Amino acid sequence: MFKLFSATLVTLLIPALGWSANLSASSPHETVPFETSFQLRVSGGVSPYRYQVTYGAATVSASGKITTGSKNGQVKVLVYDSKNKKVMVRFRVLKTAVLGSAPVPANPEPSPSPAPSPAPAPVAEKLFKVPAQAPKACKWEERIDCESFKYARKIDVRSAAELKTALADLRAGDLVSVASGVYSGLFVITLKASSAAYVCAEKGAVIDGGNYKSGYGLYLNKASNIVVSGLAVRNVQKGVMMDGGQNLVLHNMTVSGVGDEAVHFRNNTQNSVISRSKILDAGLYQPDFGEGVYLGSSKNKWCPSGTNCGEPDRSDCNLVSENYISNVKAESIDVKEGTQNNVIAENEFEGSGMTGAYADSFIDVKGNLTYVLNNKGVAGQCGSKSCQLNGFQTHIAVAGWGDKNVFSGNRLSGDFAGPVVGLQKALSNVVHCDNTADNGVAAANAVCVNP
């Protein structure tokens, strides 16, 4: 028991036969437990007792009536606990001693079993983890799970119309709770929030675009500080599109059955995350554009909306972490020229279904300073041979790009023809020797270094 009230020692000298005394004490802290001790000495050679009396939490003031008789020598303390609204009897014998030949009184009245300690408050789950090797230039805002988020306003939605209205009226501090069910249509978030706003879906909540040849299932257009968790998106040309976003988090998503790429970080989207999500069956309409996750834009599209023509799409400092990607027609992840400081860590890739004309690796890196860390890939079979030449590749689409990338701790299984990492040019790219494959191919087509 934490001691905030200094112990009070009161010595009572009373006749041996029959006595009583009333003692009281008050805590200086309204809701904090305190302790006080009373020392009793009975005349006539009877043993001294020292008792410690504990008052319950939330007791502002309390009094204990202490009675002792020649027969039983008991101490009783009755305390009212205003917080739990009950009376408690608590005491503890600290010491007894026999003086001379005096009889030892009976044992004190036993204390009741202490009330069980309250269960510890649940620890908030972090929606993603940042690898230690991640660039220090990047700052990802920590986000916690939906259940732990302290919202200012909660909006429950059960229909497509309600979801569209809630997203259009979204404010910082909101939690939009999406009930299980199918939400037909295309949905947009444009809020630039000063603090987090959450869209949290129950299991079985699905956005269905109705046509994998057109539309964005969920479009975050110049939005910031948005968390989308638990939602599924299907049957649309592009699953989740992020344009010009900041501090966006996609968590526990399932994006499937899309015509082109499943998830796209585009037009200078930065400091954003997709984590612990599943991406399945991308590229049903245009297989060459059927990437699982697409970071940035091709040099041919460095002219968004007719502005900044010729300038790279600086979709930098994005984190792709702990996702499962399978049956996508193009690369699992495509990192475009003009981007830098993106991190791809602890994902799992399954290579079946990769049929795009230029798709022969899980990850294709054309940007700079990309960190490809601790990913796992299983080769898919395309006829009699593996669909993948390498697990990971770099290419130089624009001079000065495709450089200074880091590959570390990646593992492959299956029939890969080439090394784990295929570099178009070594440049200043770094491949650690701990990139391995079950079939024993080399870590890279260049000299690897020990991490």
C-alpha positions in Angstrom: 0.0 0.0 0.0 1.4 3.4 -0.9 1.9 5.5 2.1 0.9 9.2 1.8 -0.3 9.7 5.4 2.4 9.7 8.1 1.9 7.0 10.6 0.2 8.1 13.9 1.3 6.1 17.0 -1.3 6.3 19.8 -0.5 4.5 23.1 -3.6 3.7 25.2 -3.1 2.7 28.8 -6.4 1.2 29.9 -7.6 -1.3 32.6 -7.2 -4.9 31.7 -10.9 -5.7 31.8 -13.1 -4.2 29.1 -12.1 -1.0 27.4 -12.8 0.8 24.1 -11.4 3.8 22.2 -12.4 5.7 19.1 -9.6 6.9 16.7 -10.0 8.7 13.4 -7.8 9.9 10.6 -8.2 11.7 7.3 -6.3 11.5 4.1 -5.0 14.7 2.5 -5.7 13.2 -0.9 -9.3 12.4 -1.7 -8.8 9.4 -3.8 -5.5 8.0 -2.6 -5.1 5.2 -0.1 -3.3 6.0 3.1 -2.0 4.1 6.2 -1.9 4.8 9.9 -0.8 2.7 12.8 -2.1 2.4 16.4 -0.2 0.9 19.2 -2.2 -0.5 22.1 -0.9 -1.5 25.5 -3.2 -2.9 28.1 -2.3 -2.6 31.8 -1.9 -5.5 34.1 0.9 -7.4 32.3 -1.2 -8.2 29.2 0.7 -8.4 25.9 1.1 -5.3 23.7 -0.2 -5.4 20.2 0.8 -3.3 17.2 -1.7 -3.1 14.4 -1.6 -1.5 11.0 -4.9 -0.3 9.7 -5.4 0.4 6.0 -8.2 2.7 4.8 -9.7 2.0 1.3 -9.2 4.1 -1.8 -11.5 7.1 -2.3 -12.2 7.5 1.4 -12.1 11.2 2.3 -12.2 10.5 6.1 -12.8 7.4 8.1 -12.9 6.3 11.7 -12.1 2.9 13.1 -13.6 1.7 16.4 -11.0 -0.4 18.2 -12.2 -2.6 21.0 -10.4 -5.1 23.1 -11.6 -7.2 25.9 -9.9 -9.6 28.3 -11.6 -12.5 26.4 -10.5 -12.1 22.8 -8.3 -9.1 22.3 -9.7 -8.2 18.9 -9.2 -5.0 16.8 -12.1 -4.1 14.5 -11.8 -1.3 11.9 -14.9 -0.4 9.9 -14.2 1.8 6.9 -16.7 3.0 4.3 -15.3 3.0 0.8 -17.2 5.8 -1.0 -15.8 4.8 -4.4 -17.0 1.2 -4.3 -19.9 1.9 -2.0 -19.3 -0.8 0.5 -18.1 -1.2 4.1 -14.7 -2.9 4.5 -13.1 -4.5 7.5 -9.4 -4.5 7.2 -6.6 -4.9 9.8 -3.2 -6.6 10.1 -1.3 -7.7 13.2 2.3 -6.5 12.9 3.7 -7.8 16.1 2.7 -9.5 19.3 4.7 -10.2 22.4 4.0 -11.9 25.7 5.0 -10.1 28.9 5.8 -12.3 31.9 3.3 -15.0 32.6 0.3 -13.2 31.3 -1.9 -15.3 29.0 -1.7 -14.6 25.3 -5.0 -13.4 24.0 -6.8 -15.1 21.1 -5.7 -14.4 17.6 -7.1 -11.3 16.0 -10.2 -11.5 13.9 -9.0 -12.7 10.4 -9.0 -10.2 7.6 -11.3 -10.8 4.7 -9.7 -11.7 1.4 -8.5 -8.6 -0.4 -10.6 -7.4 -3.3 -9.1 -8.6 -6.6 -6.9 -6.0 -8.3 -8.6 -4.4 -11.3 -7.6 -5.8 -14.6 -4.9 -3.8 -16.2 -6.0 -1.4 -18.9 -5.6 -2.9 -22.4 -2.5 -1.7 -24.1 -3.2 0.1 -27.4 -2.0 -1.8 -30.4 0.2 0.1 -32.9 -1.0 -0.2 -36.4 2.5 -0.6 -37.9 6.1 -0.8 -36.9 9.0 1.2 -38.3 12.2 -0.9 -39.0 15.3 0.3 -37.2 17.0 0.7 -40.6 14.4 3.2 -41.8 15.7 6.6 -42.9 15.8 9.2 -40.2 14.5 11.8 -42.6 11.1 10.2 -42.5 8.5 10.8 -39.7 5.5 8.5 -39.5 2.9 9.5 -37.1 2.2 6.7 -34.6 -1.3 5.4 -34.9 -3.2 3.0 -32.5 -6.0 0.5 -33.1 -9.6 1.6 -33.5 -10.7 0.3 -30.1 -8.1 2.5 -28.3 -8.7 5.6 -30.4 -10.2 8.4 -28.2 -12.6 9.9 -30.6 -14.4 13.2 -30.3 -17.4 12.0 -32.3 -18.6 8.6 -33.5 -20.7 8.1 -36.6 -22.2 4.7 -37.3 -23.0 3.9 -40.9 -24.9 1.0 -42.4 -25.6 2.0 -46.0 -23.7 3.4 -48.9 -25.5 6.7 -48.7 -24.6 7.0 -45.0 -21.0 6.2 -45.7 -20.7 8.8 -48.4 -22.3 11.4 -46.1 -20.0 10.5 -43.2 -16.9 10.7 -45.4 -17.9 14.0 -46.9 -18.5 15.4 -43.4 -15.5 13.8 -41.8 -13.7 15.9 -39.1 -10.5 15.6 -37.1 -11.2 13.4 -34.1 -14.0 11.5 -35.8 -14.5 7.8 -35.8 -16.7 6.4 -38.6 -17.8 2.9 -37.7 -18.7 0.9 -40.8 -21.0 -2.0 -40.1 -20.6 -5.3 -41.9 -22.2 -5.3 -45.3 -21.7 -4.4 -49.0 -21.3 -0.7 -49.8 -21.9 -0.3 -53.5 -20.2 2.6 -55.3 -17.1 4.7 -55.2 -16.1 6.7 -52.1 -14.0 9.8 -51.5 -12.2 11.4 -48.6 -10.8 14.9 -48.9 -10.3 16.0 -45.3 -7.1 17.7 -44.4 -7.2 16.9 -40.7 -5.1 18.6 -38.1 -5.3 15.4 -36.0 -6.3 11.8 -36.8 -9.7 10.8 -38.1 -10.5 7.1 -38.3 -12.7 5.0 -40.6 -13.0 1.6 -38.9 -14.9 -1.3 -40.5 -16.4 -4.4 -39.0 -15.4 -7.7 -40.5 -17.4 -8.2 -43.7 -17.6 -4.5 -44.6 -16.9 -4.3 -48.3 -16.8 -1.5 -50.9 -17.9 -2.9 -54.2 -17.3 -0.7 -57.2 -19.4 -2.9 -59.5 -17.0 -2.8 -62.5 -13.3 -3.6 -62.5 -12.8 -1.5 -65.7 -13.5 1.9 -64.1 -13.2 4.0 -61.0 -11.3 4.2 -57.7 -12.9 2.2 -54.9 -11.6 4.5 -52.2 -10.0 7.8 -53.2 -8.1 9.8 -50.7 -7.7 13.1 -52.6 -5.2 15.5 -50.9 -6.3 14.1 -47.5 -4.1 14.1 -44.4 -4.1 12.3 -41.0 -6.6 9.7 -42.0 -6.7 6.1 -40.8 -8.7 3.4 -42.7 -8.8 0.1 -41.0 -10.5 -3.2 -41.6 -12.2 -2.3 -44.9 -12.3 -4.4 -48.0 -12.4 -3.0 -51.6 -13.2 -5.0 -54.6 -14.5 -5.0 -58.2 -13.1 -1.7 -59.3 -10.3 -0.5 -61.7 -8.0 0.9 -59.0 -8.6 -0.2 -55.4 -7.3 2.6 -53.2 -5.8 5.7 -54.7 -4.0 8.4 -52.6 -3.2 11.7 -54.3 -1.2 14.4 -52.6 -1.8 12.8 -49.2 0.1 13.2 -45.9 0.1 10.9 -42.9 -2.4 8.4 -44.3 -2.6 4.8 -42.9 -4.3 1.8 -44.5 -4.4 -1.0 -42.0 -5.9 -4.5 -42.2 -7.4 -3.9 -45.6 -8.3 -6.4 -48.2 -8.1 -5.2 -51.8 -9.0 -7.7 -54.4 -10.5 -8.2 -57.9 -9.2 -5.0 -59.4 -8.6 -4.1 -63.0 -5.2 -2.4 -62.6 -3.1 -1.6 -59.5 -4.6 -2.4 -56.1 -3.0 0.5 -54.0 -1.3 3.6 -55.4 0.7 6.3 -53.5 0.7 9.1 -56.1 1.3 12.8 -56.7 3.6 13.5 -53.8 1.8 11.4 -51.2 4.2 11.2 -48.3 4.7 9.8 -44.8 1.9 7.3 -45.4 1.5 3.6 -44.7 -0.1 0.4 -45.8 0.3 -2.3 -43.2 -1.0 -5.8 -42.3 -3.3 -5.9 -45.4 -4.0 -8.4 -48.1 -3.8 -7.7 -51.8 -5.2 -10.3 -54.2 -6.1 -10.6 -57.9 -4.9 -7.3 -59.4 -4.6 -6.6 -63.1 -7.8 -8.3 -64.3 -8.4 -5.5 -66.8 -4.8 -4.4 -67.8 -2.3 -7.0 -66.7 0.7 -4.8 -67.4 -0.6 -2.3 -64.9 -1.7 -4.9 -62.3 0.8 -4.0 -59.5 -0.1 -4.8 -55.9 1.3 -1.5 -54.5 2.5 1.3 -56.7 4.7 4.1 -55.3 5.0 7.3 -57.4 4.5 7.8 -61.1 6.2 6.9 -64.3 8.3 9.7 -65.9 5.7 9.8 -68.7 3.2 11.1 -66.1 5.3 13.7 -64.3 2.7 16.3 -65.3 -0.3 16.0 -62.9 -3.2 18.2 -63.9 -1.0 20.1 -66.3 1.2 21.5 -63.6 4.8 20.7 -62.4 5.5 19.2 -65.8 8.9 17.5 -65.8 9.1 17.4 -62.0 9.2 14.0 -60.4 6.3 12.6 -58.4 7.9 12.8 -55.0 5.9 10.2 -53.2 8.6 9.8 -50.6 8.8 8.3 -47.1 6.1 5.8 -47.5 6.0 2.5 -45.6 4.7 -0.8 -47.0 4.9 -3.3 -44.1 3.7 -6.8 -43.2 1.3 -7.2 -46.1 0.4 -10.4 -48.1 0.3 -10.0 -51.8 -0.7 -12.8 -54.2 -1.9 -13.4 -57.7 -1.1 -9.9 -59.1 -0.3 -9.7 -62.8 2.5 -7.3 -62.6 5.0 -6.7 -59.7 3.9 -7.1 -56.2 5.4 -3.6 -55.5 6.6 -1.1 -58.1 8.8 1.8 -56.8 9.0 4.5 -59.5 11.7 6.9 -60.6 11.6 10.2 -58.7 10.8 8.7 -55.3 13.1 8.2 -52.4 13.2 7.0 -48.8 10.4 4.5 -49.2 10.6 1.4 -46.9 9.3 -2.1 -47.9 9.6 -4.4 -45.0 8.4 -7.8 -43.8 5.9 -8.5 -46.6 5.0 -11.9 -48.1 4.7 -12.4 -51.8 3.3 -15.4 -53.7 4.2 -15.3 -57.3 1.4 -17.2 -59.0 -0.5 -15.3 -61.7 2.3 -12.9 -62.6 1.9 -12.5 -66.4 2.6 -8.8 -67.2 5.0 -8.2 -70.0 7.6 -6.6 -67.8 6.9 -8.5 -64.5 9.8 -10.8 -63.6 10.4 -9.9 -59.9 8.4 -9.2 -56.8 9.7 -5.7 -56.3 11.0 -3.4 -59.0 12.9 -0.4 -57.7 13.6 2.6 -60.0 13.8 5.2 -57.2 16.6 6.1 -54.8 17.2 5.2 -51.2 14.6 2.5 -51.1 14.9 0.1 -48.2 13.8 -3.4 -49.0 14.0 -5.4 -45.7 13.2 -8.9 -44.5 10.6 -9.7 -47.1 9.7 -13.3 -48.1 8.8 -14.5 -51.6 7.6 -17.8 -53.0 8.1 -18.3 -56.7 5.0 -18.9 -58.9 5.0 -21.2 -61.8 4.3 -19.9 -65.3 4.1 -23.1 -67.4 7.3 -25.0 -67.0 9.4 -22.2 -65.4 9.2 -19.7 -62.6 7.3 -16.5 -63.2 10.1 -14.6 -61.5 13.7 -14.2 -62.7 14.8 -12.5 -59.5 13.1 -11.7 -56.2 14.0 -8.0 -56.5 15.4 -5.8 -59.2 16.6 -2.2 -59.8 16.2 -0.4 -63.1 17.4 3.1 -64.3 14.4 4.7 -66.0 15.9 8.2 -65.6 19.5 9.1 -65.1 20.4 9.6 -61.5 17.7 7.3 -60.3 17.7 3.6 -59.4 20.6 4.2 -57.0 21.6 4.0 -53.3 18.9 1.4 -52.5 19.4 -1.1 -49.7 18.4 -4.8 -49.8 18.7 -6.8 -46.6 17.4 -10.0 -45.0 15.1 -11.0 -47.9 14.4 -14.7 -48.4 13.1 -16.6 -51.4 11.8 -20.1 -51.9 11.0 -21.9 -55.2 12.6 -22.0 -58.6 14.4 -18.7 -59.3 16.8 -18.6 -62.2 18.8 -15.5 -61.3 20.2 -14.1 -58.0 18.0 -12.8 -55.2 18.6 -9.2 -56.2 19.2 -8.3 -59.9 20.8 -4.8 -60.3 20.7 -3.2 -63.7 23.8 -1.3 -62.6 25.6 -1.7 -59.3 26.1 2.1 -58.8 25.9 2.7 -55.0 23.2 0.2 -54.4 23.9 -2.0 -51.3 23.0 -5.7 -51.2 23.6 -7.5 -48.0 24.8 -11.1 -48.1 21.9 -12.2 -45.9 19.6 -12.1 -48.9 19.1 -15.8 -49.5 17.2 -18.3 -51.6 16.3 -22.0 -50.9 17.8 -23.1 -54.3 21.1 -21.5 -53.4 21.3 -18.7 -56.0 23.6 -15.8 -55.2 22.5 -12.8 -53.2 23.1 -10.5 -56.1 24.7 -10.1 -59.5 27.3 -7.9 -57.8 29.4 -8.1 -54.7 27.3 -8.4 -51.6 28.4 -7.0 -48.2 27.8 -8.3 -44.7 25.3 -6.3 -42.7 
